[in-house]
Amino acid sequence: MIDGALPYLRCPVCGQPLARTGDQALRCRQGHSFDIARQGYVNLTAGRSPHPGDSAEMIADRAAFLAEGHYSFIADALADTVRPDDGLVLDAGTGTGDYLARVLQARPDAPGLGIDVSKPALRRAARAHPRAGAALADVWRPLPLADASVSVLLNVFAPRNGPEFHRILRPSGVLLVVTPAPDHLRELVTTYGLIGVDPAKPERVAETLGRSWRVEGTATHRRTLHLTAARTRTLIGMTPSARHVSWGDLRAAEIAVTAAVDLTVYRPA
Ligand SMILES: C[S@@+](CC[C@H](N)C(=O)[O-])C[C@H]1O[C@@H](n2cnc3c(N)ncnc32)[C@H](O)[C@@H]1O
C-alpha cells in the first residue's frame, strides 16, 4: 500500500505534496495527477519514460532465487543493521521488494517504499509487504520525495544517486549500500564467463556517492551456496550475464558457489 509513504511523496512536476483521489490516482494541489496501476504501484515519472530496467524474465528468476532463501543472509544483515524507529524506509532499485520487506519486519511501525524503473519488478514490490508501497521512478532523476524524509535508504545491487540520496535522507538517517565483493560468484565467473566484479568497486561506490557522506563501516558477508544446475541457471538468469551464457554448457552436477557482498553503512556528513 502506497498510503504509508504518501506523506513523504512529492509531485515530480512541481514538488507539492500528493494526496489520493479515489483508489486509482494521486494528485497535487496544482492538479498534476499520477495513476496507480491495477497492480498497486504508482507512476511518478511525470511522463518521462526511463529505460525499462530488469526484464520480466530477470525478475521472475530473481523472485524464484530469493524465495528459496539463498540470499536471506543479505536480508538478515540489512535487518540487523537498522534500529527500530517509525521513519520511512526507501529501497532504491528495489527489484522484487524482498529486502525492503525484510527490513520492514525489523521496524514494526515504519512505512516503506520501493522505487524502480522495471514494471515487472514493481508489480511484485507492491505486494512485498503490507506496509510497502511501490513507485515507478528513475534513480538518475530528481526523486519524488520530500527533503529529509527518509530514515533508512537501502540500495542493493542497484544504481545510486549520491546528491539526491543526500537530499532526501534525514540528518540522522542511514544509507545502506550492498555491492558484490570481489569474489562474489567467482566459480560462475570462471566456469561460465560471467561478467566479473570490478575489484575497484568499493572505491568507485564512494566516489560516485560524492563527498557529503561519512562511512560508518563496511562488513563483508559471505556464504557458500550449493546449487543444482537448474538453480545455477536461475541465478545466472537474474544477472546481466544471462545473454552471454550458452546454456548448453551448464553442468548437470551440483556446484558450490561463493556469494560474497560488502554492506557499507553511510551517514550524511
Ligand atoms: C540487480 S537488480 C537488484 C534488485 C534488488 N535490489 C535486489 O537486490 O534483489 C537492479 C535493479 O535496479 C533497477 N534499476 C536499474 N536502473 C534503475 C534506475 N535508473 N532507477 C531505478 N531503478 C533502476 C532494475 O530494474 C533492477 O530491478
PDBQT file of the ligand as one rigid body, heavy atoms in Angstrom, charges set to zero:
ROOT
HETATM    1  C1  LIG A 301      20.415  -6.167  -9.888  1.00  0.00    +0.000 C 
HETATM    2  S1  LIG A 301      18.765  -5.625  -9.635  1.00  0.00    +0.000 S 
HETATM    3  C2  LIG A 301      18.668  -5.559  -7.856  1.00  0.00    +0.000 C 
HETATM    4  C3  LIG A 301      17.273  -5.577  -7.339  1.00  0.00    +0.000 C 
HETATM    5  C4  LIG A 301      17.134  -5.701  -5.818  1.00  0.00    +0.000 C 
HETATM    6  N1  LIG A 301      17.726  -4.575  -5.130  1.00  0.00    +0.000 N 
HETATM    7  C5  LIG A 301      17.737  -6.996  -5.356  1.00  0.00    +0.000 C 
HETATM    8  O1  LIG A 301      18.937  -6.972  -4.993  1.00  0.00    +0.000 OA
HETATM    9  O2  LIG A 301      17.070  -8.028  -5.385  1.00  0.00    +0.000 OA
HETATM   10  C6  LIG A 301      18.861  -3.883 -10.065  1.00  0.00    +0.000 C 
HETATM   11  C7  LIG A 301      17.501  -3.206 -10.027  1.00  0.00    +0.000 C 
HETATM   12  O3  LIG A 301      17.671  -1.808 -10.289  1.00  0.00    +0.000 OA
HETATM   13  C8  LIG A 301      16.678  -1.404 -11.210  1.00  0.00    +0.000 C 
HETATM   14  N2  LIG A 301      17.150  -0.207 -11.908  1.00  0.00    +0.000 N 
HETATM   15  C9  LIG A 301      18.072  -0.124 -12.902  1.00  0.00    +0.000 A 
HETATM   16  N3  LIG A 301      18.259   1.151 -13.267  1.00  0.00    +0.000 NA
HETATM   17  C10 LIG A 301      17.434   1.915 -12.495  1.00  0.00    +0.000 A 
HETATM   18  C11 LIG A 301      17.175   3.308 -12.402  1.00  0.00    +0.000 A 
HETATM   19  N4  LIG A 301      17.797   4.182 -13.186  1.00  0.00    +0.000 N 
HETATM   20  N5  LIG A 301      16.267   3.740 -11.496  1.00  0.00    +0.000 NA
HETATM   21  C12 LIG A 301      15.615   2.845 -10.684  1.00  0.00    +0.000 A 
HETATM   22  N6  LIG A 301      15.836   1.517 -10.723  1.00  0.00    +0.000 NA
HETATM   23  C13 LIG A 301      16.734   1.051 -11.614  1.00  0.00    +0.000 A 
HETATM   24  C14 LIG A 301      16.464  -2.610 -12.106  1.00  0.00    +0.000 C 
HETATM   25  O4  LIG A 301      15.233  -2.579 -12.797  1.00  0.00    +0.000 OA
HETATM   26  C15 LIG A 301      16.547  -3.743 -11.089  1.00  0.00    +0.000 C 
HETATM   27  O5  LIG A 301      15.299  -4.046 -10.506  1.00  0.00    +0.000 OA
ENDROOT
TORSDOF 0
